[in-house]
Amino acid sequence: MAMLPNPLPRLADDPAGATLGLRLPPGILVDATDDGPWHEPLLWYADGPAGPGTWASLLPARAVGLHPVLIEVDGKGPEGPAEWELMPGEMSYPGDHDAEEVLAGYLSYLTADDEDDEDEDDHTEEAYTEADLPDGSDGSDGSDGSDDNPDGEWPGLAPAQPLTADPDERAAEVAAHLVESGDLSAPRGALVHARRSADIPANIGWCGSYNHENDVARLCAVLRSWEDRFGVRLLALSYDRLTVSVSAPPRTLAEAEAIAAEHYAFSPDTIDQDGNTLRTYAETLIAAPAWTFFWD
């Protein structure tokens, strides 16, 4: 699918986006990267704070190739995306990567690290080891699908789940909750030129995952797969954290454990630093309308 031309440069002369059929509040165009100004704006974000309906109000911009996202301008790390050391030139294209290969590769590396740690005097038990992998059963063989994987092998992608809500409607609900609850620090509504919501981090050159993955397009390939299997939408970005809405969450512990294995590969800090095991983390995913990840 061809991507529409980037309409963000037009906002320089038409700040409200009237020629694009939009009605935008005053905002800021960001072209700052770690290597100097980018050749075109990477994103637009509003001058004023986001309200509960901000994400939903920006959704019509998708018709011209712009996807809404909430950004934190006063969270951990530098304030605002102009200070985030964006690196769009270092990112590949998400569609060039296979989500299962990406996740399996991460998990192989992480479990190899666990084995190396066993020889060190200061080794402490990690939240996840190869033996924690679910066996990939969906329960059709009479099991509950939650047995340990005796071979410690990648069990494959978790199966898709049925939608419990329209993905955009769920995203709007979760976005409103994030703003109302104060879960986001000084959120602003933003628009990014992208083929799909999952591609937003790669398109702006976001480096929040840099300690885990330098090419965030590989993580975006996983987000694309989650869009397809679990109806996710990328909702919020800060300097080193992202949140997605989920309209097809797991319904059972077995389903959640299979997804938790993917989450661990995607963002090990999210599980390890909160002191979770794979199972205790999986319990939090059952029927959850949102997933949040961070990298330290």
C-alpha positions as CSV (number, residue, x, y, z in Angstrom):
1,M,0.0,0.0,0.0
2,A,1.5,3.3,-1.0
3,M,1.7,6.0,1.6
4,L,0.1,9.3,1.1
5,P,2.5,12.3,0.8
6,N,3.4,13.9,4.1
7,P,0.8,16.7,4.6
8,L,2.6,18.1,7.7
9,P,4.6,20.7,5.7
10,R,1.3,22.3,4.6
11,L,0.6,23.1,8.2
12,A,3.5,25.7,8.2
13,D,1.3,27.9,6.0
14,D,-2.1,26.6,7.2
15,P,-1.7,26.0,10.9
16,A,-5.3,24.9,11.4
17,G,-5.2,22.4,8.6
18,A,-8.2,23.9,6.8
19,T,-6.9,22.9,3.3
20,L,-6.6,19.4,4.6
21,G,-10.2,19.4,5.9
22,L,-9.0,19.6,9.5
23,R,-9.6,21.9,12.4
24,L,-6.5,21.9,14.5
25,P,-5.7,24.0,17.6
26,P,-2.4,26.0,17.6
27,G,0.5,23.7,17.5
28,I,4.2,23.1,16.9
29,L,5.9,21.3,13.9
30,V,9.0,19.3,15.0
31,D,11.8,18.5,12.6
32,A,14.6,18.4,15.2
33,T,16.7,15.2,15.2
34,D,19.9,14.1,16.8
35,D,21.7,15.0,13.5
36,G,20.1,18.3,13.0
37,P,16.9,19.4,11.2
38,W,15.1,16.7,9.2
39,H,14.1,17.5,5.6
40,E,10.4,17.7,6.6
41,P,8.4,17.9,9.8
42,L,8.3,14.6,11.7
43,L,5.2,15.4,13.8
44,W,2.8,18.1,14.8
45,Y,1.7,18.6,18.4
46,A,-0.7,20.9,20.1
47,D,0.4,23.9,22.2
48,G,-2.2,23.2,24.8
49,P,-2.7,20.2,27.1
50,A,-4.8,17.2,25.9
51,G,-8.3,16.7,27.1
52,P,-10.2,13.4,27.4
53,G,-11.5,13.7,23.8
54,T,-8.3,14.9,22.2
55,W,-7.2,11.6,20.6
56,A,-10.7,11.0,19.2
57,S,-10.8,14.6,17.8
58,L,-7.6,14.0,15.9
59,L,-8.7,10.7,14.4
60,P,-10.2,12.2,11.2
61,A,-6.7,13.3,10.2
62,R,-6.1,9.6,9.3
63,A,-7.9,10.3,6.0
64,V,-4.9,12.4,4.9
65,G,-2.3,10.0,6.2
66,L,-1.8,11.4,9.7
67,H,-2.2,9.2,12.8
68,P,-3.1,10.6,16.2
69,V,-0.9,9.9,19.3
70,L,-0.6,11.5,22.8
71,I,2.9,12.6,23.7
72,E,4.2,13.4,27.1
73,V,6.1,16.7,27.2
74,D,7.0,16.7,30.9
75,G,7.8,13.1,31.7
76,K,11.0,11.2,32.5
77,G,13.9,12.5,30.4
78,P,14.0,15.5,28.1
79,E,10.9,17.6,27.8
80,G,9.1,17.3,24.5
81,P,9.9,15.5,21.3
82,A,12.2,18.3,20.0
83,E,14.5,17.2,22.8
84,W,14.1,13.4,22.4
85,E,17.2,12.9,20.1
86,L,15.0,11.5,17.3
87,M,16.9,9.4,14.7
88,P,14.6,8.8,11.7
89,G,17.6,8.3,9.4
90,E,18.7,5.2,11.5
91,M,15.3,3.4,11.2
92,S,14.4,0.8,8.7
93,Y,10.9,0.1,7.4
94,P,8.6,-2.0,9.7
95,G,7.2,-4.0,6.8
96,D,10.7,-5.4,6.1
97,H,10.7,-7.4,9.3
98,D,8.8,-10.5,10.4
99,A,7.3,-10.1,13.9
100,E,7.8,-13.7,14.9
101,E,11.5,-13.7,13.8
102,V,12.0,-10.5,15.7
103,L,10.5,-11.8,18.9
104,A,12.1,-15.2,18.7
105,G,15.5,-13.5,18.2
106,Y,15.0,-11.2,21.2
107,L,14.0,-14.1,23.4
108,S,16.9,-16.3,22.3
109,Y,19.3,-13.5,23.2
110,L,17.6,-12.8,26.6
111,T,17.5,-16.5,27.7
112,A,21.1,-16.9,26.6
113,D,21.9,-14.0,28.9
114,D,20.1,-15.8,31.7
115,E,22.3,-18.8,31.2
116,D,25.5,-16.7,31.2
117,D,24.4,-15.1,34.5
118,E,24.1,-18.4,36.2
119,D,27.9,-18.5,36.4
120,E,28.2,-15.2,38.2
121,D,28.4,-14.9,42.0
122,D,25.8,-12.1,42.1
123,H,23.2,-13.9,40.0
124,T,19.7,-13.3,41.1
125,E,16.6,-15.1,39.8
126,E,15.2,-13.4,36.7
127,A,11.4,-13.1,36.1
128,Y,11.7,-15.2,33.0
129,T,13.7,-18.3,31.9
130,E,13.3,-20.7,29.0
131,A,11.3,-23.1,31.2
132,D,8.7,-20.4,31.7
133,L,7.7,-20.5,28.0
134,P,4.1,-21.7,27.4
135,D,3.9,-24.8,25.3
136,G,1.7,-23.1,22.7
137,S,-1.3,-25.2,23.5
138,D,-4.7,-23.5,23.0
139,G,-6.4,-26.1,25.2
140,S,-7.7,-28.1,22.3
141,D,-5.7,-31.1,23.4
142,G,-7.5,-31.2,26.8
143,S,-4.8,-29.3,28.6
144,D,-5.2,-25.8,30.0
145,G,-2.5,-24.5,27.7
146,S,-0.4,-23.2,30.6
147,D,2.1,-26.0,31.0
148,D,5.8,-25.1,30.9
149,N,7.6,-25.7,27.6
150,P,9.9,-28.6,28.5
151,D,12.2,-27.9,25.6
152,G,12.6,-24.2,26.3
153,E,11.8,-23.4,22.6
154,W,10.0,-20.4,21.2
155,P,6.4,-21.5,21.1
156,G,5.3,-19.3,18.2
157,L,3.1,-16.3,18.1
158,A,0.1,-16.2,20.4
159,P,-3.2,-16.8,18.6
160,A,-5.4,-13.9,17.6
161,Q,-8.2,-13.1,20.0
162,P,-11.8,-12.0,19.1
163,L,-12.5,-8.3,19.2
164,T,-14.5,-7.1,22.2
165,A,-14.8,-3.6,20.8
166,D,-14.1,-1.6,17.7
167,P,-10.3,-0.8,17.8
168,D,-10.8,2.9,17.3
169,E,-13.6,3.2,19.8
170,R,-11.5,1.3,22.4
171,A,-8.5,3.5,21.6
172,A,-10.6,6.6,22.2
173,E,-11.9,5.3,25.5
174,V,-8.5,4.3,26.8
175,A,-7.0,7.7,25.6
176,A,-9.7,9.5,27.6
177,H,-8.9,7.4,30.7
178,L,-5.2,8.0,30.4
179,V,-5.8,11.8,30.4
180,E,-8.4,11.8,33.1
181,S,-6.5,9.6,35.4
182,G,-3.2,11.5,35.2
183,D,-1.3,8.5,33.9
184,L,0.4,10.7,31.4
185,S,2.5,13.6,32.3
186,A,1.5,16.8,30.5
187,P,0.0,15.0,27.5
188,R,-0.4,16.8,24.2
189,G,-2.3,15.7,21.1
190,A,0.0,14.9,18.2
191,L,-0.2,13.8,14.6
192,V,2.4,11.7,12.7
193,H,2.6,10.8,9.1
194,A,2.5,7.0,8.9
195,R,0.9,4.1,7.0
196,R,-0.6,2.8,10.2
197,S,-0.6,3.5,13.9
198,A,2.1,0.9,14.6
199,D,4.6,2.7,12.4
200,I,4.6,6.0,14.4
201,P,7.8,5.3,16.5
202,A,9.8,4.4,13.4
203,N,8.6,7.3,11.3
204,I,9.7,9.8,13.9
205,G,12.9,8.0,14.7
206,W,11.9,7.4,18.4
207,C,14.7,6.0,20.4
208,G,12.9,5.1,23.7
209,S,13.9,1.4,23.3
210,Y,17.5,2.2,22.5
211,N,18.9,0.0,25.4
212,H,17.0,-3.0,23.9
213,E,16.7,-2.3,20.2
214,N,18.4,0.5,18.2
215,D,16.1,0.0,15.1
216,V,12.6,0.7,16.5
217,A,11.2,-0.4,13.2
218,R,11.7,-4.0,14.4
219,L,9.5,-3.3,17.4
220,C,7.0,-1.6,15.0
221,A,6.8,-4.9,13.1
222,V,5.6,-6.5,16.3
223,L,3.1,-3.6,16.9
224,R,1.8,-4.3,13.4
225,S,1.3,-7.9,14.3
226,W,-0.5,-6.9,17.5
227,E,-2.7,-4.6,15.5
228,D,-3.8,-7.6,13.4
229,R,-4.1,-10.1,16.2
230,F,-5.3,-8.0,19.2
231,G,-6.7,-4.9,17.7
232,V,-4.1,-2.6,19.3
233,R,-3.6,1.1,18.5
234,L,-0.5,3.1,19.6
235,L,-1.9,5.7,21.9
236,A,0.9,7.4,23.8
237,L,4.6,8.0,23.7
238,S,7.0,9.5,26.2
239,Y,10.8,9.6,26.1
240,D,11.1,5.9,26.9
241,R,7.5,4.6,27.3
242,L,4.7,3.6,25.0
243,T,1.1,2.6,25.6
244,V,-1.3,0.8,23.3
245,S,-5.0,0.2,23.5
246,V,-6.2,-3.4,23.2
247,S,-9.6,-4.3,21.7
248,A,-9.0,-8.1,21.6
249,P,-7.3,-8.9,25.0
250,P,-6.7,-12.4,26.3
251,R,-9.6,-14.0,28.2
252,T,-7.8,-16.8,30.0
253,L,-4.5,-17.2,31.8
254,A,-3.3,-19.6,29.2
255,E,-3.9,-17.1,26.4
256,A,-2.4,-14.3,28.6
257,E,0.8,-16.3,29.3
258,A,1.4,-16.8,25.5
259,I,1.1,-13.1,25.0
260,A,3.2,-12.4,28.1
261,A,6.1,-14.3,26.5
262,E,5.9,-11.9,23.5
263,H,5.8,-8.9,25.9
264,Y,8.9,-10.1,27.7
265,A,10.8,-10.4,24.4
266,F,9.4,-6.9,23.3
267,S,10.3,-5.1,26.6
268,P,12.0,-7.2,29.3
269,D,12.3,-4.2,31.6
270,T,8.5,-3.9,31.8
271,I,8.4,-7.3,33.5
272,D,11.7,-7.6,35.3
273,Q,11.8,-4.2,37.0
274,D,8.4,-4.6,38.5
275,G,9.4,-7.8,40.1
276,N,6.9,-9.9,38.2
277,T,7.2,-13.5,37.1
278,L,5.8,-14.4,33.7
279,R,2.6,-15.8,35.3
280,T,2.0,-12.9,37.7
281,Y,2.5,-10.5,34.8
282,A,0.2,-12.6,32.6
283,E,-2.6,-12.3,35.2
284,T,-2.6,-8.5,34.7
285,L,-3.2,-8.9,30.9
286,I,-6.5,-10.8,31.2
287,A,-9.2,-8.5,29.8
288,A,-6.8,-5.5,30.0
289,P,-7.8,-2.7,27.7
290,A,-4.3,-1.3,27.4
291,W,-0.6,-2.4,27.6
292,T,2.2,-0.1,28.6
293,F,5.9,-0.8,28.0
294,F,9.1,1.0,29.1
295,W,12.8,0.6,28.5
296,D,15.4,1.7,31.1
